[in-house]
Amino acid sequence: MEISLDRLRDGEAGVVERLELEGPTKRRLIEMGITPGTRVRVLKRAPLGDPIEIFLRRYSLTLRAEDARRIFVRRLAA
């Protein structure tokens, strides 16, 4: 079952299924390695929930919650 990346809790992991973004934002995220089949793990969130820090491809990346809501993942079992 797909869920948006922002719905994963801190410490949870998932595999990117699709991106519902367009234009420069989609291109930028793809260039940073967020592509279908990529494993991502939520590290932590800022105190108010935005931004979200994720770990993928051996590095950390911080995303706006608005962008994370448009990235869909399949949750991985712990």
PDB file of N, H, CA, C and O in Angstrom:
ATOM      1  N   MET A   1       0.841  -1.190   0.000  1.00  0.00           N
ATOM      2  CA  MET A   1       0.000   0.000   0.000  1.00  0.00           C
ATOM      3  C   MET A   1       0.882   1.249   0.000  1.00  0.00           C
ATOM      4  O   MET A   1       1.805   1.364   0.807  1.00  0.00           O
ATOM      5  N   GLU A   2       0.600   2.160  -0.889  1.00  0.00           N
ATOM      6  H   GLU A   2      -0.149   2.066  -1.545  1.00  0.00           H
ATOM      7  CA  GLU A   2       1.360   3.405  -0.971  1.00  0.00           C
ATOM      8  C   GLU A   2       0.855   4.417   0.046  1.00  0.00           C
ATOM      9  O   GLU A   2      -0.345   4.539   0.296  1.00  0.00           O
ATOM     10  N   ILE A   3       1.812   5.140   0.626  1.00  0.00           N
ATOM     11  H   ILE A   3       2.786   5.041   0.422  1.00  0.00           H
ATOM     12  CA  ILE A   3       1.486   6.273   1.486  1.00  0.00           C
ATOM     13  C   ILE A   3       2.438   7.394   1.115  1.00  0.00           C
ATOM     14  O   ILE A   3       3.468   7.149   0.487  1.00  0.00           O
ATOM     15  N   SER A   4       2.110   8.611   1.491  1.00  0.00           N
ATOM     16  H   SER A   4       1.273   8.810   2.000  1.00  0.00           H
ATOM     17  CA  SER A   4       3.027   9.709   1.201  1.00  0.00           C
ATOM     18  C   SER A   4       4.186   9.674   2.195  1.00  0.00           C
ATOM     19  O   SER A   4       4.036   9.236   3.335  1.00  0.00           O
ATOM     20  N   LEU A   5       5.326  10.137   1.743  1.00  0.00           N
ATOM     21  H   LEU A   5       5.449  10.493   0.817  1.00  0.00           H
ATOM     22  CA  LEU A   5       6.547  10.097   2.544  1.00  0.00           C
ATOM     23  C   LEU A   5       6.376  10.803   3.887  1.00  0.00           C
ATOM     24  O   LEU A   5       6.952  10.372   4.887  1.00  0.00           O
ATOM     25  N   ASP A   6       5.602  11.869   3.922  1.00  0.00           N
ATOM     26  H   ASP A   6       5.134  12.219   3.110  1.00  0.00           H
ATOM     27  CA  ASP A   6       5.419  12.600   5.175  1.00  0.00           C
ATOM     28  C   ASP A   6       4.644  11.795   6.221  1.00  0.00           C
ATOM     29  O   ASP A   6       4.622  12.179   7.390  1.00  0.00           O
ATOM     30  N   ARG A   7       4.006  10.683   5.826  1.00  0.00           N
ATOM     31  H   ARG A   7       4.024  10.371   4.876  1.00  0.00           H
ATOM     32  CA  ARG A   7       3.248   9.854   6.764  1.00  0.00           C
ATOM     33  C   ARG A   7       4.114   8.831   7.484  1.00  0.00           C
ATOM     34  O   ARG A   7       3.675   8.229   8.464  1.00  0.00           O
ATOM     35  N   LEU A   8       5.358   8.624   7.005  1.00  0.00           N
ATOM     36  H   LEU A   8       5.715   9.114   6.209  1.00  0.00           H
ATOM     37  CA  LEU A   8       6.273   7.743   7.722  1.00  0.00           C
ATOM     38  C   LEU A   8       6.685   8.427   9.020  1.00  0.00           C
ATOM     39  O   LEU A   8       6.893   9.640   9.049  1.00  0.00           O
ATOM     40  N   ARG A   9       6.800   7.656  10.081  1.00  0.00           N
ATOM     41  H   ARG A   9       6.631   6.670  10.057  1.00  0.00           H
ATOM     42  CA  ARG A   9       7.247   8.210  11.361  1.00  0.00           C
ATOM     43  C   ARG A   9       8.772   8.223  11.413  1.00  0.00           C
ATOM     44  O   ARG A   9       9.435   7.569  10.608  1.00  0.00           O
ATOM     45  N   ASP A  10       9.314   8.961  12.352  1.00  0.00           N
ATOM     46  H   ASP A  10       8.776   9.492  13.006  1.00  0.00           H
ATOM     47  CA  ASP A  10      10.766   8.995  12.526  1.00  0.00           C
ATOM     48  C   ASP A  10      11.279   7.572  12.714  1.00  0.00           C
ATOM     49  O   ASP A  10      10.743   6.816  13.525  1.00  0.00           O
ATOM     50  N   GLY A  11      12.315   7.210  11.966  1.00  0.00           N
ATOM     51  H   GLY A  11      12.750   7.824  11.308  1.00  0.00           H
ATOM     52  CA  GLY A  11      12.908   5.884  12.049  1.00  0.00           C
ATOM     53  C   GLY A  11      12.319   4.882  11.073  1.00  0.00           C
ATOM     54  O   GLY A  11      12.917   3.829  10.849  1.00  0.00           O
ATOM     55  N   GLU A  12      11.167   5.173  10.485  1.00  0.00           N
ATOM     56  H   GLU A  12      10.681   6.028  10.667  1.00  0.00           H
ATOM     57  CA  GLU A  12      10.556   4.240   9.538  1.00  0.00           C
ATOM     58  C   GLU A  12      11.186   4.381   8.158  1.00  0.00           C
ATOM     59  O   GLU A  12      11.692   5.440   7.789  1.00  0.00           O
ATOM     60  N   ALA A  13      11.141   3.280   7.406  1.00  0.00           N
ATOM     61  H   ALA A  13      10.730   2.420   7.706  1.00  0.00           H
ATOM     62  CA  ALA A  13      11.720   3.264   6.065  1.00  0.00           C
ATOM     63  C   ALA A  13      10.667   2.879   5.042  1.00  0.00           C
ATOM     64  O   ALA A  13       9.652   2.265   5.370  1.00  0.00           O
ATOM     65  N   GLY A  14      10.928   3.248   3.805  1.00  0.00           N
ATOM     66  H   GLY A  14      11.753   3.747   3.539  1.00  0.00           H
ATOM     67  CA  GLY A  14      10.051   2.894   2.707  1.00  0.00           C
ATOM     68  C   GLY A  14      10.825   2.899   1.400  1.00  0.00           C
ATOM     69  O   GLY A  14      11.980   3.321   1.340  1.00  0.00           O
ATOM     70  N   VAL A  15      10.166   2.423   0.359  1.00  0.00           N
ATOM     71  H   VAL A  15       9.228   2.080   0.408  1.00  0.00           H
ATOM     72  CA  VAL A  15      10.746   2.416  -0.985  1.00  0.00           C
ATOM     73  C   VAL A  15       9.900   3.349  -1.842  1.00  0.00           C
ATOM     74  O   VAL A  15       8.674   3.239  -1.868  1.00  0.00           O
ATOM     75  N   VAL A  16      10.557   4.266  -2.543  1.00  0.00           N
ATOM     76  H   VAL A  16      11.553   4.355  -2.522  1.00  0.00           H
ATOM     77  CA  VAL A  16       9.847   5.229  -3.384  1.00  0.00           C
ATOM     78  C   VAL A  16       9.131   4.489  -4.508  1.00  0.00           C
ATOM     79  O   VAL A  16       9.736   3.688  -5.220  1.00  0.00           O
ATOM     80  N   GLU A  17       7.846   4.764  -4.658  1.00  0.00           N
ATOM     81  H   GLU A  17       7.355   5.415  -4.079  1.00  0.00           H
ATOM     82  CA  GLU A  17       7.027   4.172  -5.717  1.00  0.00           C
ATOM     83  C   GLU A  17       6.821   5.171  -6.860  1.00  0.00           C
ATOM     84  O   GLU A  17       6.953   4.819  -8.032  1.00  0.00           O
ATOM     85  N   ARG A  18       6.497   6.420  -6.507  1.00  0.00           N
ATOM     86  H   ARG A  18       6.389   6.706  -5.555  1.00  0.00           H
ATOM     87  CA  ARG A  18       6.247   7.435  -7.543  1.00  0.00           C
ATOM     88  C   ARG A  18       6.334   8.831  -6.950  1.00  0.00           C
ATOM     89  O   ARG A  18       6.225   9.021  -5.739  1.00  0.00           O
ATOM     90  N   LEU A  19       6.533   9.800  -7.830  1.00  0.00           N
ATOM     91  H   LEU A  19       6.621   9.646  -8.814  1.00  0.00           H
ATOM     92  CA  LEU A  19       6.575  11.205  -7.443  1.00  0.00           C
ATOM     93  C   LEU A  19       5.450  11.928  -8.166  1.00  0.00           C
ATOM     94  O   LEU A  19       5.331  11.822  -9.387  1.00  0.00           O
ATOM     95  N   GLU A  20       4.634  12.651  -7.437  1.00  0.00           N
ATOM     96  H   GLU A  20       4.731  12.737  -6.445  1.00  0.00           H
ATOM     97  CA  GLU A  20       3.562  13.437  -8.047  1.00  0.00           C
ATOM     98  C   GLU A  20       3.961  14.905  -8.044  1.00  0.00           C
ATOM     99  O   GLU A  20       3.218  15.765  -7.570  1.00  0.00           O
ATOM    100  N   LEU A  21       5.119  15.170  -8.567  1.00  0.00           N
ATOM    101  H   LEU A  21       5.722  14.471  -8.952  1.00  0.00           H
ATOM    102  CA  LEU A  21       5.645  16.523  -8.654  1.00  0.00           C
ATOM    103  C   LEU A  21       5.877  16.826 -10.120  1.00  0.00           C
ATOM    104  O   LEU A  21       5.909  15.923 -10.955  1.00  0.00           O
ATOM    105  N   GLU A  22       6.040  18.106 -10.426  1.00  0.00           N
ATOM    106  H   GLU A  22       6.014  18.840  -9.748  1.00  0.00           H
ATOM    107  CA  GLU A  22       6.285  18.504 -11.807  1.00  0.00           C
ATOM    108  C   GLU A  22       7.348  19.575 -11.863  1.00  0.00           C
ATOM    109  O   GLU A  22       7.681  20.201 -10.857  1.00  0.00           O
ATOM    110  N   GLY A  23       7.872  19.774 -13.048  1.00  0.00           N
ATOM    111  H   GLY A  23       7.602  19.265 -13.865  1.00  0.00           H
ATOM    112  CA  GLY A  23       8.786  20.874 -13.305  1.00  0.00           C
ATOM    113  C   GLY A  23      10.105  20.793 -12.562  1.00  0.00           C
ATOM    114  O   GLY A  23      10.631  19.708 -12.311  1.00  0.00           O
ATOM    115  N   PRO A  24      10.634  21.966 -12.211  1.00  0.00           N
ATOM    116  CA  PRO A  24      11.957  22.049 -11.595  1.00  0.00           C
ATOM    117  C   PRO A  24      12.073  21.284 -10.269  1.00  0.00           C
ATOM    118  O   PRO A  24      13.128  20.730  -9.962  1.00  0.00           O
ATOM    119  N   THR A  25      10.995  21.255  -9.495  1.00  0.00           N
ATOM    120  H   THR A  25      10.138  21.704  -9.745  1.00  0.00           H
ATOM    121  CA  THR A  25      11.056  20.545  -8.207  1.00  0.00           C
ATOM    122  C   THR A  25      11.242  19.052  -8.442  1.00  0.00           C
ATOM    123  O   THR A  25      12.074  18.425  -7.786  1.00  0.00           O
ATOM    124  N   LYS A  26      10.490  18.478  -9.359  1.00  0.00           N
ATOM    125  H   LYS A  26       9.814  18.988  -9.892  1.00  0.00           H
ATOM    126  CA  LYS A  26      10.625  17.056  -9.655  1.00  0.00           C
ATOM    127  C   LYS A  26      12.023  16.760 -10.182  1.00  0.00           C
ATOM    128  O   LYS A  26      12.656  15.793  -9.760  1.00  0.00           O
ATOM    129  N   ARG A  27      12.498  17.580 -11.090  1.00  0.00           N
ATOM    130  H   ARG A  27      11.984  18.366 -11.433  1.00  0.00           H
ATOM    131  CA  ARG A  27      13.827  17.377 -11.664  1.00  0.00           C
ATOM    132  C   ARG A  27      14.908  17.459 -10.586  1.00  0.00           C
ATOM    133  O   ARG A  27      15.840  16.656 -10.577  1.00  0.00           O
ATOM    134  N   ARG A  28      14.784  18.422  -9.684  1.00  0.00           N
ATOM    135  H   ARG A  28      14.027  19.074  -9.691  1.00  0.00           H
ATOM    136  CA  ARG A  28      15.767  18.589  -8.612  1.00  0.00           C
ATOM    137  C   ARG A  28      15.785  17.366  -7.695  1.00  0.00           C
ATOM    138  O   ARG A  28      16.856  16.883  -7.328  1.00  0.00           O
ATOM    139  N   LEU A  29      14.617  16.867  -7.327  1.00  0.00           N
ATOM    140  H   LEU A  29      13.746  17.259  -7.625  1.00  0.00           H
ATOM    141  CA  LEU A  29      14.556  15.700  -6.438  1.00  0.00           C
ATOM    142  C   LEU A  29      15.088  14.442  -7.120  1.00  0.00           C
ATOM    143  O   LEU A  29      15.750  13.626  -6.480  1.00  0.00           O
ATOM    144  N   ILE A  30      14.808  14.281  -8.400  1.00  0.00           N
ATOM    145  H   ILE A  30      14.270  14.944  -8.921  1.00  0.00           H
ATOM    146  CA  ILE A  30      15.350  13.140  -9.139  1.00  0.00           C
ATOM    147  C   ILE A  30      16.869  13.235  -9.204  1.00  0.00           C
ATOM    148  O   ILE A  30      17.563  12.232  -9.040  1.00  0.00           O
ATOM    149  N   GLU A  31      17.388  14.437  -9.444  1.00  0.00           N
ATOM    150  H   GLU A  31      16.825  15.252  -9.577  1.00  0.00           H
ATOM    151  CA  GLU A  31      18.845  14.628  -9.483  1.00  0.00           C
ATOM    152  C   GLU A  31      19.489  14.313  -8.137  1.00  0.00           C
ATOM    153  O   GLU A  31      20.650  13.908  -8.083  1.00  0.00           O
ATOM    154  N   MET A  32      18.741  14.499  -7.049  1.00  0.00           N
ATOM    155  H   MET A  32      17.798  14.828  -7.092  1.00  0.00           H
ATOM    156  CA  MET A  32      19.266  14.198  -5.715  1.00  0.00           C
ATOM    157  C   MET A  32      19.072  12.732  -5.341  1.00  0.00           C
ATOM    158  O   MET A  32      19.437  12.321  -4.240  1.00  0.00           O
ATOM    159  N   GLY A  33      18.503  11.943  -6.244  1.00  0.00           N
ATOM    160  H   GLY A  33      18.205  12.277  -7.138  1.00  0.00           H
ATOM    161  CA  GLY A  33      18.418  10.512  -6.012  1.00  0.00           C
ATOM    162  C   GLY A  33      17.080   9.964  -5.585  1.00  0.00           C
ATOM    163  O   GLY A  33      16.966   8.769  -5.312  1.00  0.00           O
ATOM    164  N   ILE A  34      16.064  10.802  -5.518  1.00  0.00           N
ATOM    165  H   ILE A  34      16.157  11.773  -5.740  1.00  0.00           H
ATOM    166  CA  ILE A  34      14.736  10.304  -5.138  1.00  0.00           C
ATOM    167  C   ILE A  34      14.042   9.810  -6.406  1.00  0.00           C
ATOM    168  O   ILE A  34      13.365  10.564  -7.105  1.00  0.00           O
ATOM    169  N   THR A  35      14.234   8.515  -6.679  1.00  0.00           N
ATOM    170  H   THR A  35      14.784   7.903  -6.112  1.00  0.00           H
ATOM    171  CA  THR A  35      13.680   7.888  -7.871  1.00  0.00           C
ATOM    172  C   THR A  35      12.937   6.615  -7.447  1.00  0.00           C
ATOM    173  O   THR A  35      13.213   6.064  -6.381  1.00  0.00           O
ATOM    174  N   PRO A  36      12.002   6.148  -8.273  1.00  0.00           N
ATOM    175  CA  PRO A  36      11.304   4.911  -7.935  1.00  0.00           C
ATOM    176  C   PRO A  36      12.299   3.777  -7.666  1.00  0.00           C
ATOM    177  O   PRO A  36      13.279   3.604  -8.391  1.00  0.00           O
ATOM    178  N   GLY A  37      12.024   3.016  -6.612  1.00  0.00           N
ATOM    179  H   GLY A  37      11.228   3.157  -6.024  1.00  0.00           H
ATOM    180  CA  GLY A  37      12.890   1.912  -6.218  1.00  0.00           C
ATOM    181  C   GLY A  37      13.933   2.275  -5.176  1.00  0.00           C
ATOM    182  O   GLY A  37      14.612   1.392  -4.651  1.00  0.00           O
ATOM    183  N   THR A  38      14.074   3.569  -4.866  1.00  0.00           N
ATOM    184  H   THR A  38      13.523   4.286  -5.292  1.00  0.00           H
ATOM    185  CA  THR A  38      15.060   4.012  -3.881  1.00  0.00           C
ATOM    186  C   THR A  38      14.520   3.831  -2.464  1.00  0.00           C
ATOM    187  O   THR A  38      13.383   4.198  -2.168  1.00  0.00           O
ATOM    188  N   ARG A  39      15.352   3.263  -1.598  1.00  0.00           N
ATOM    189  H   ARG A  39      16.276   2.966  -1.838  1.00  0.00           H
ATOM    190  CA  ARG A  39      14.981   3.099  -0.192  1.00  0.00           C
ATOM    191  C   ARG A  39      15.272   4.409   0.552  1.00  0.00           C
ATOM    192  O   ARG A  39      16.351   4.985   0.409  1.00  0.00           O
ATOM    193  N   VAL A  40      14.309   4.867   1.339  1.00  0.00           N
ATOM    194  H   VAL A  40      13.433   4.399   1.455  1.00  0.00           H
ATOM    195  CA  VAL A  40      14.469   6.085   2.133  1.00  0.00           C
ATOM    196  C   VAL A  40      14.074   5.792   3.579  1.00  0.00           C
ATOM    197  O   VAL A  40      13.228   4.935   3.836  1.00  0.00           O
ATOM    198  N   ARG A  41      14.685   6.503   4.514  1.00  0.00           N
ATOM    199  H   ARG A  41      15.372   7.199   4.305  1.00  0.00           H
ATOM    200  CA  ARG A  41      14.340   6.371   5.931  1.00  0.00           C
ATOM    201  C   ARG A  41      14.185   7.766   6.506  1.00  0.00           C
ATOM    202  O   ARG A  41      15.027   8.632   6.267  1.00  0.00           O
ATOM    203  N   VAL A  42      13.117   7.993   7.262  1.00  0.00           N
ATOM    204  H   VAL A  42      12.433   7.289   7.456  1.00  0.00           H
ATOM    205  CA  VAL A  42      12.911   9.286   7.913  1.00  0.00           C
ATOM    206  C   VAL A  42      13.792   9.327   9.161  1.00  0.00           C
ATOM    207  O   VAL A  42      13.687   8.469  10.038  1.00  0.00           O
ATOM    208  N   LEU A  43      14.656  10.328   9.227  1.00  0.00           N
ATOM    209  H   LEU A  43      14.742  11.025   8.515  1.00  0.00           H
ATOM    210  CA  LEU A  43      15.529  10.478  10.392  1.00  0.00           C
ATOM    211  C   LEU A  43      14.841  11.280  11.485  1.00  0.00           C
ATOM    212  O   LEU A  43      14.723  10.827  12.623  1.00  0.00           O
ATOM    213  N   LYS A  44      14.387  12.482  11.126  1.00  0.00           N
ATOM    214  H   LYS A  44      14.483  12.850  10.201  1.00  0.00           H
ATOM    215  CA  LYS A  44      13.720  13.333  12.124  1.00  0.00           C
ATOM    216  C   LYS A  44      13.016  14.481  11.425  1.00  0.00           C
ATOM    217  O   LYS A  44      13.180  14.711  10.227  1.00  0.00           O
ATOM    218  N   ARG A  45      12.230  15.188  12.215  1.00  0.00           N
ATOM    219  H   ARG A  45      12.097  15.001  13.188  1.00  0.00           H
ATOM    220  CA  ARG A  45      11.492  16.360  11.734  1.00  0.00           C
ATOM    221  C   ARG A  45      11.849  17.565  12.589  1.00  0.00           C
ATOM    222  O   ARG A  45      12.264  17.434  13.740  1.00  0.00           O
ATOM    223  N   ALA A  46      11.680  18.728  12.006  1.00  0.00           N
ATOM    224  H   ALA A  46      11.343  18.835  11.071  1.00  0.00           H
ATOM    225  CA  ALA A  46      11.827  19.956  12.776  1.00  0.00           C
ATOM    226  C   ALA A  46      10.702  20.002  13.807  1.00  0.00           C
ATOM    227  O   ALA A  46       9.696  19.312  13.641  1.00  0.00           O
ATOM    228  N   PRO A  47      10.847  20.795  14.861  1.00  0.00           N
ATOM    229  CA  PRO A  47       9.838  20.835  15.929  1.00  0.00           C
ATOM    230  C   PRO A  47       8.390  21.033  15.451  1.00  0.00           C
ATOM    231  O   PRO A  47       7.470  20.486  16.058  1.00  0.00           O
ATOM    232  N   LEU A  48       8.178  21.789  14.396  1.00  0.00           N
ATOM    233  H   LEU A  48       8.925  22.233  13.902  1.00  0.00           H
ATOM    234  CA  LEU A  48       6.810  21.997  13.912  1.00  0.00           C
ATOM    235  C   LEU A  48       6.460  21.068  12.752  1.00  0.00           C
ATOM    236  O   LEU A  48       5.434  21.253  12.098  1.00  0.00           O
ATOM    237  N   GLY A  49       7.312  20.061  12.493  1.00  0.00           N
ATOM    238  H   GLY A  49       8.146  19.911  13.025  1.00  0.00           H
ATOM    239  CA  GLY A  49       7.016  19.069  11.464  1.00  0.00           C
ATOM    240  C   GLY A  49       7.509  19.397  10.069  1.00  0.00           C
ATOM    241  O   GLY A  49       7.312  18.604   9.148  1.00  0.00           O
ATOM    242  N   ASP A  50       8.139  20.539   9.891  1.00  0.00           N
ATOM    243  H   ASP A  50       8.299  21.182  10.640  1.00  0.00           H
ATOM    244  CA  ASP A  50       8.605  20.946   8.572  1.00  0.00           C
ATOM    245  C   ASP A  50       9.899  21.713   8.730  1.00  0.00           C
ATOM    246  O   ASP A  50       9.904  22.737   9.414  1.00  0.00           O
ATOM    247  N   PRO A  51      10.982  21.281   8.144  1.00  0.00           N
ATOM    248  CA  PRO A  51      11.169  20.234   7.155  1.00  0.00           C
ATOM    249  C   PRO A  51      11.363  18.853   7.779  1.00  0.00           C
ATOM    250  O   PRO A  51      11.357  18.684   8.998  1.00  0.00           O
ATOM    251  N   ILE A  52      11.537  17.860   6.879  1.00  0.00           N
ATOM    252  H   ILE A  52      11.542  17.997   5.888  1.00  0.00           H
ATOM    253  CA  ILE A  52      11.734  16.467   7.255  1.00  0.00           C
ATOM    254  C   ILE A  52      13.114  16.040   6.754  1.00  0.00           C
ATOM    255  O   ILE A  52      13.455  16.268   5.593  1.00  0.00           O
ATOM    256  N   GLU A  53      13.899  15.426   7.624  1.00  0.00           N
ATOM    257  H   GLU A  53      13.622  15.241   8.567  1.00  0.00           H
ATOM    258  CA  GLU A  53      15.217  14.929   7.219  1.00  0.00           C
ATOM    259  C   GLU A  53      15.109  13.440   6.911  1.00  0.00           C
ATOM    260  O   GLU A  53      14.632  12.654   7.730  1.00  0.00           O
ATOM    261  N   ILE A  54      15.562  13.066   5.708  1.00  0.00           N
ATOM    262  H   ILE A  54      15.948  13.705   5.042  1.00  0.00           H
ATOM    263  CA  ILE A  54      15.527  11.663   5.302  1.00  0.00           C
ATOM    264  C   ILE A  54      16.945  11.192   4.980  1.00  0.00           C
ATOM    265  O   ILE A  54      17.850  11.998   4.762  1.00  0.00           O
ATOM    266  N   PHE A  55      17.117   9.875   4.957  1.00  0.00           N
ATOM    267  H   PHE A  55      16.382   9.220   5.135  1.00  0.00           H
ATOM    268  CA  PHE A  55      18.399   9.270   4.600  1.00  0.00           C
ATOM    269  C   PHE A  55      18.178   8.381   3.392  1.00  0.00           C
ATOM    270  O   PHE A  55      17.297   7.521   3.405  1.00  0.00           O
ATOM    271  N   LEU A  56      18.966   8.580   2.354  1.00  0.00           N
ATOM    272  H   LEU A  56      19.682   9.278   2.344  1.00  0.00           H
ATOM    273  CA  LEU A  56      18.894   7.765   1.148  1.00  0.00           C
ATOM    274  C   LEU A  56      20.245   7.745   0.473  1.00  0.00           C
ATOM    275  O   LEU A  56      20.993   8.720   0.547  1.00  0.00           O
ATOM    276  N   ARG A  57      20.564   6.654  -0.182  1.00  0.00           N
ATOM    277  H   ARG A  57      19.956   5.862  -0.242  1.00  0.00           H
ATOM    278  CA  ARG A  57      21.796   6.554  -0.970  1.00  0.00           C
ATOM    279  C   ARG A  57      23.045   7.037  -0.213  1.00  0.00           C
ATOM    280  O   ARG A  57      23.908   7.703  -0.785  1.00  0.00           O
ATOM    281  N   ARG A  58      23.125   6.690   1.073  1.00  0.00           N
ATOM    282  H   ARG A  58      22.425   6.149   1.537  1.00  0.00           H
ATOM    283  CA  ARG A  58      24.269   6.994   1.945  1.00  0.00           C
ATOM    284  C   ARG A  58      24.447   8.478   2.275  1.00  0.00           C
ATOM    285  O   ARG A  58      25.556   8.903   2.601  1.00  0.00           O
ATOM    286  N   TYR A  59      23.367   9.278   2.194  1.00  0.00           N
ATOM    287  H   TYR A  59      22.467   8.933   1.929  1.00  0.00           H
ATOM    288  CA  TYR A  59      23.454  10.668   2.639  1.00  0.00           C
ATOM    289  C   TYR A  59      22.107  11.151   3.167  1.00  0.00           C
ATOM    290  O   TYR A  59      21.065  10.552   2.899  1.00  0.00           O
ATOM    291  N   SER A  60      22.150  12.232   3.915  1.00  0.00           N
ATOM    292  H   SER A  60      22.996  12.718   4.133  1.00  0.00           H
ATOM    293  CA  SER A  60      20.940  12.832   4.482  1.00  0.00           C
ATOM    294  C   SER A  60      20.479  13.984   3.597  1.00  0.00           C
ATOM    295  O   SER A  60      21.291  14.701   3.011  1.00  0.00           O
ATOM    296  N   LEU A  61      19.177  14.145   3.512  1.00  0.00           N
ATOM    297  H   LEU A  61      18.518  13.562   3.988  1.00  0.00           H
ATOM    298  CA  LEU A  61      18.570  15.188   2.704  1.00  0.00           C
ATOM    299  C   LEU A  61      17.390  15.755   3.470  1.00  0.00           C
ATOM    300  O   LEU A  61      16.636  15.006   4.092  1.00  0.00           O
ATOM    301  N   THR A  62      17.223  17.051   3.433  1.00  0.00           N
ATOM    302  H   THR A  62      17.835  17.659   2.928  1.00  0.00           H
ATOM    303  CA  THR A  62      16.095  17.694   4.097  1.00  0.00           C
ATOM    304  C   THR A  62      15.088  18.143   3.043  1.00  0.00           C
ATOM    305  O   THR A  62      15.436  18.828   2.081  1.00  0.00           O
ATOM    306  N   LEU A  63      13.840  17.745   3.245  1.00  0.00           N
ATOM    307  H   LEU A  63      13.558  17.188   4.026  1.00  0.00           H
ATOM    308  CA  LEU A  63      12.755  18.068   2.317  1.00  0.00           C
ATOM    309  C   LEU A  63      11.690  18.917   2.986  1.00  0.00           C
ATOM    310  O   LEU A  63      11.451  18.800   4.188  1.00  0.00           O
ATOM    311  N   ARG A  64      11.064  19.760   2.210  1.00  0.00           N
ATOM    312  H   ARG A  64      11.259  19.855   1.234  1.00  0.00           H
ATOM    313  CA  ARG A  64       9.889  20.465   2.719  1.00  0.00           C
ATOM    314  C   ARG A  64       8.760  19.448   2.861  1.00  0.00           C
ATOM    315  O   ARG A  64       8.639  18.539   2.040  1.00  0.00           O
ATOM    316  N   ALA A  65       7.948  19.592   3.877  1.00  0.00           N
ATOM    317  H   ALA A  65       8.047  20.330   4.544  1.00  0.00           H
ATOM    318  CA  ALA A  65       6.826  18.678   4.096  1.00  0.00           C
ATOM    319  C   ALA A  65       5.891  18.688   2.889  1.00  0.00           C
ATOM    320  O   ALA A  65       5.319  17.657   2.535  1.00  0.00           O
ATOM    321  N   GLU A  66       5.737  19.841   2.265  1.00  0.00           N
ATOM    322  H   GLU A  66       6.202  20.679   2.552  1.00  0.00           H
ATOM    323  CA  GLU A  66       4.884  19.966   1.083  1.00  0.00           C
ATOM    324  C   GLU A  66       5.365  19.040  -0.039  1.00  0.00           C
ATOM    325  O   GLU A  66       4.548  18.419  -0.718  1.00  0.00           O
ATOM    326  N   ASP A  67       6.678  18.943  -0.239  1.00  0.00           N
ATOM    327  H   ASP A  67       7.343  19.448   0.313  1.00  0.00           H
ATOM    328  CA  ASP A  67       7.221  18.042  -1.258  1.00  0.00           C
ATOM    329  C   ASP A  67       7.098  16.586  -0.813  1.00  0.00           C
ATOM    330  O   ASP A  67       6.784  15.716  -1.626  1.00  0.00           O
ATOM    331  N   ALA A  68       7.339  16.316   0.456  1.00  0.00           N
ATOM    332  H   ALA A  68       7.594  17.023   1.116  1.00  0.00           H
ATOM    333  CA  ALA A  68       7.247  14.943   0.977  1.00  0.00           C
ATOM    334  C   ALA A  68       5.831  14.388   0.826  1.00  0.00           C
ATOM    335  O   ALA A  68       5.658  13.180   0.666  1.00  0.00           O
ATOM    336  N   ARG A  69       4.823  15.249   0.874  1.00  0.00           N
ATOM    337  H   ARG A  69       4.963  16.231   1.004  1.00  0.00           H
ATOM    338  CA  ARG A  69       3.432  14.807   0.712  1.00  0.00           C
ATOM    339  C   ARG A  69       3.143  14.325  -0.707  1.00  0.00           C
ATOM    340  O   ARG A  69       2.151  13.636  -0.943  1.00  0.00           O
ATOM    341  N   ARG A  70       4.010  14.688  -1.648  1.00  0.00           N
ATOM    342  H   ARG A  70       4.816  15.248  -1.456  1.00  0.00           H
ATOM    343  CA  ARG A  70       3.783  14.327  -3.050  1.00  0.00           C
ATOM    344  C   ARG A  70       4.749  13.247  -3.546  1.00  0.00           C
ATOM    345  O   ARG A  70       4.849  12.980  -4.744  1.00  0.00           O
ATOM    346  N   ILE A  71       5.463  12.630  -2.584  1.00  0.00           N
ATOM    347  H   ILE A  71       5.383  12.846  -1.612  1.00  0.00           H
ATOM    348  CA  ILE A  71       6.331  11.492  -2.880  1.00  0.00           C
ATOM    349  C   ILE A  71       5.683  10.286  -2.218  1.00  0.00           C
ATOM    350  O   ILE A  71       5.465  10.280  -1.006  1.00  0.00           O
ATOM    351  N   PHE A  72       5.377   9.272  -3.006  1.00  0.00           N
ATOM    352  H   PHE A  72       5.554   9.277  -3.990  1.00  0.00           H
ATOM    353  CA  PHE A  72       4.675   8.106  -2.477  1.00  0.00           C
ATOM    354  C   PHE A  72       5.618   6.924  -2.333  1.00  0.00           C
ATOM    355  O   PHE A  72       6.406   6.615  -3.227  1.00  0.00           O
ATOM    356  N   VAL A  73       5.514   6.270  -1.177  1.00  0.00           N
ATOM    357  H   VAL A  73       4.874   6.521  -0.451  1.00  0.00           H
ATOM    358  CA  VAL A  73       6.408   5.161  -0.832  1.00  0.00           C
ATOM    359  C   VAL A  73       5.600   3.951  -0.389  1.00  0.00           C
ATOM    360  O   VAL A  73       4.430   4.061  -0.021  1.00  0.00           O
ATOM    361  N   ARG A  74       6.250   2.801  -0.433  1.00  0.00           N
ATOM    362  H   ARG A  74       7.201   2.712  -0.732  1.00  0.00           H
ATOM    363  CA  ARG A  74       5.720   1.563   0.135  1.00  0.00           C
ATOM    364  C   ARG A  74       6.481   1.355   1.434  1.00  0.00           C
ATOM    365  O   ARG A  74       7.704   1.217   1.427  1.00  0.00           O
ATOM    366  N   ARG A  75       5.764   1.331   2.540  1.00  0.00           N
ATOM    367  H   ARG A  75       4.770   1.443   2.545  1.00  0.00           H
ATOM    368  CA  ARG A  75       6.386   1.184   3.864  1.00  0.00           C
ATOM    369  C   ARG A  75       7.078  -0.173   3.962  1.00  0.00           C
ATOM    370  O   ARG A  75       6.532  -1.189   3.533  1.00  0.00           O
ATOM    371  N   LEU A  76       8.288  -0.181   4.533  1.00  0.00           N
ATOM    372  H   LEU A  76       8.732   0.645   4.882  1.00  0.00           H
ATOM    373  CA  LEU A  76       9.021  -1.421   4.765  1.00  0.00           C
ATOM    374  C   LEU A  76       8.806  -1.873   6.199  1.00  0.00           C
ATOM    375  O   LEU A  76       8.706  -1.055   7.114  1.00  0.00           O
ATOM    376  N   ALA A  77       8.736  -3.175   6.380  1.00  0.00           N
ATOM    377  H   ALA A  77       8.817  -3.839   5.637  1.00  0.00           H
ATOM    378  CA  ALA A  77       8.578  -3.722   7.738  1.00  0.00           C
ATOM    379  C   ALA A  77       9.836  -3.452   8.534  1.00  0.00           C
ATOM    380  O   ALA A  77      10.940  -3.448   7.989  1.00  0.00           O
ATOM    381  N   ALA A  78       9.667  -3.228   9.820  1.00  0.00           N
ATOM    382  H   ALA A  78       8.770  -3.232  10.263  1.00  0.00           H
ATOM    383  CA  ALA A  78      10.801  -2.906  10.689  1.00  0.00           C
ATOM    384  C   ALA A  78      11.703  -4.087  10.953  1.00  0.00           C
ATOM    385  O   ALA A  78      12.696  -3.957  11.668  1.00  0.00           O
TER     386      ALA A  78
END
